[in-house]
Structure formats: C-alpha cells, structure tokens
Amino acid sequence: MGRTNDLAMPPGADPVTLSRYLNAAHDTFVASGRGDPALRGLVLESWRRSVRNGLDPEQVLAAIRLDDAALASIRDSHPLAAGMPVIRELLVESAADAGLLVAVSDAAGQLLWVEGDAALRGRAEAMHFLPGADWSESSVGTNAPGTALALDRPVQIFGPEHLARQVTPWSCSAAPIHDPDTGAILGVLDLTGGVEVVSPQSLSLVRATVAAVEAELRIERLSPPRRTSVTRHGRPAPALEVLGVHGATLRHDTTTTRLSLRHSEIILLLADSQDGLTTAELAVALNDDDQAPVTVRAELSRLRGVLGPVGLLSRPYRVDGGIVTDVAQVRDDLVAGRLRRAVARYRGPVLPASTAPGVERLRDELHMRVRSCLLASDDADALLSFADTDHGRDDFEIWERVLSILPPTSPRGAQVAGHVARLDDELG
C-alpha cells in the first residue's frame, strides 16, 4: 500500500480499496496514536503535528475568524486580489462546470475566496469551508491548503487522510502561491471536491495556475497599468471560449450564451479575421463543398438573434467592436513567453467536433504552436501539465521531452519512464 508523498491517488489505484485502508488507519491512529507505516509520510507527520496542537479529530471545526467587513478589507488590499482574474479564467470556470470548488487563502490559512459549484459551496459551508474561516493546519488539522502552507509545497489529501472526521468525505489538491520578488508565501490555491481532484492531472492544473498567477503578479509590477479590451462604446469586449468544447460559450457583461456548433464556427471565424469576412469567404471556410451564400446569410441572420447586445456588422461580416477569444489569448501568451499560462488556458483543441475547413486550420495551427513551444522548452511543469491532459496523454514526443529534462529525483520519474515505454511499444 506504499505511496509517494506527492500523489494521494497513484495512477491505477482503486479509490474504494484505498479509502477502506485509510479509514482503518485513521481509526487506529485516533484510538492509539499509532501510525500505519504504509501511510504517506507527509500525512502521518501532519496527523502527529495536529494532535500535538491539541486537535480532536472527532470535534475539530474550522474557526471563522473574519467577519464580512474584515474579509472585504483584506480582500481589497491583498496581493492575490490581482491574481483572481487569472484564477477565475484558468480554474474557477472549469471547476464550476465540473462540480468542484476553488479556494484561495492568505498566508495564515484564512480563506479569502471560495468559488465554483453553487450546490457544493452550500455543502462545504456546513464544515465551515467558506470565506473568513481558518483552514491552517494548526486550526483544523491535516488538509491540503493548510498542510501545503505548513510544508511550503504542493499537497494532495484524499478523503480519510484528513484529520477531522467530518472532512473525510472530501478530497483536495493545493499549492502555495509565492511573491515573485521575495519568495514569501502569499497564500494557497486549492481545488476541492471528490476523488477526481486527487488525480495527477488535477495537481498539475493547480500548479500551472499558481505559476500563471505568480507570472501575472510579476508582470503587474513591471508593467504600467493596463486596460482590459473594450469595445468602441467603452464596455469590456465580449469573450468567446472555444477550446476543448463542442459548442462555444460567449460571455458579455453579465450574460453567458451557449452557442450551437454552427454558430460557434461562424463567430470564431469572424473573430479570428482582422478585416472581417464576406459571405463567400465564410461559405468556403465553413464547408469544403462551397456552401451556398444564401444558406450562410440565413445562419448569420439567426446568429444575430442569438447574440443579443453583441452587434454583428456586415459588408464584410464582423463583430461590432471586436471579440476576445481564448485562442487569441493562448497565442498572446506563447508570444510573450508565458508558457505555463498558455498551457493552463489550452483546455483542448479548438471546437473538436467541428469539420469546417476554416476551424480545422485554426485547430491544427494552435495545437502545433503549443506543441512546438513546449518541445523547445526546459519547463518540466509546463510539459507535464500538457502531457497529463487528454490531448497530451498519447503524445510520444512530449512525454519523451519530459523524460529527457525531468530531474533524477523527481517523484514522477518512474511513472513518466513507464508511460514513454508503453507509448513506444504501442507505436512499434
């Protein structure tokens, strides 16, 4: 039952069997103070620290230390407030869709933001996992955000590895966020939910988001104040998300619109064209058989009704005031050398269900650019973040590159070597 300290749920492990073993180990520790030698070292050491701090596993509950006024004041002045837009874009939106929670604490373990799935937030509040609560290890015992702060390293905690009995139905992956100039801990980023959040991929996603936040803080300090993209009317530009989804999501002001695949294809092609597109150009980009212009015009008319306040201009067709796409953001990150942030944004291929020639060209171009930058990089974290995704899992060149630069002491070395060997066998 031995496991590495880094991964709470090693690849191939059965969560039911592991949970049964850990529950028994937890019961033994609570009853006698004895720790099973097969427990992860960081978990057993954290349990012992927690008990020395006088915490009762059966009674401990996170203390709520900040009232609404104090919480608002700390949020407004905290350095991580500048990183929250990045966290929301890279992690919160996808976490909410997946039924998970994202939490950010200060350096003392006080939760400042808890966002994500609304129903899950309600359940989490019953155990005081909410803004203003103290989730430091010394306050509530072994937990991913608190133990990550105590050890100053990424941590995963699976269910019964928590000290507090009422927290054992939950699992979490967390990593500390550091000041890019001084190296001091600013807080911690945590992903909380069920067993799915203790996969290697979840920890890689948390670490990649932390790296993007730290990079954003560095850029904020080095750069003059920047304005967000705005329309000619002075409002924030609409945002289009097309990566890794079968239908695009359009966000504008407080409105979120889910688009059909055909409408997703049209608005993406228009957004990616600096000068707009004619009906004939759109017809070619949408269909190899040169879809009739009258059919395209009918789709554009229907699209206008769906877009609402987002204006669609004609002759040529274009979005009024422009539109920001996640495709363009990944490109910008690659050009600026923000590789980890680019990988974190790149949630999957462009509209993978689309067979429109223009979309296929965009899809292939972006994927090739991301891969090329990764293969030329020595950033093991960025490479692993990509390799752990569905679109990177079978990419032999990426995994081979990871293996070539991974430090000999890396806890993932054996797993990476085994994966490379398996891919090599499959490729013949």
Secondary structure, 3 states (H helix, E strand, C coil): CCCCCCCCCCCCCCHHHHHHHHHHHHHHHHHHCCCCCCCCHHHHHHHHHHHHCCCCCCCCCCCECCCHHHHHHHHHHCHHHHHHHHHHHHHHHHHHHCCCEEEEEECCCEEEEEEECHHHHHHHHCCCCCCCEECCHHHHCCCHHHHHHHHCCCEEECHHHCCCHHHCCCEEEEEEEECCCCCCEEEEEEEEECHHHHCHHHHHHHHHHHHHHHHHHHHHHHCCCCCCCECCCCCECCEEECECCCCCEEEECCEEEECCHHHHHHHHHHHHCCCCECHHHHHHHHCCCCCCHHHHHHHHHHHHHHHCCCCEECCCEEECCCCEEHHHHHHHHHHCCCHHHHHHHCCCCECCCCCCHHHHHHHHHHHHHHHHHHHCCCCHHHHHHHHCCCCCCCCHHHHHHHHHHCCCCCCCHHHHHHHHHHHHHHHC
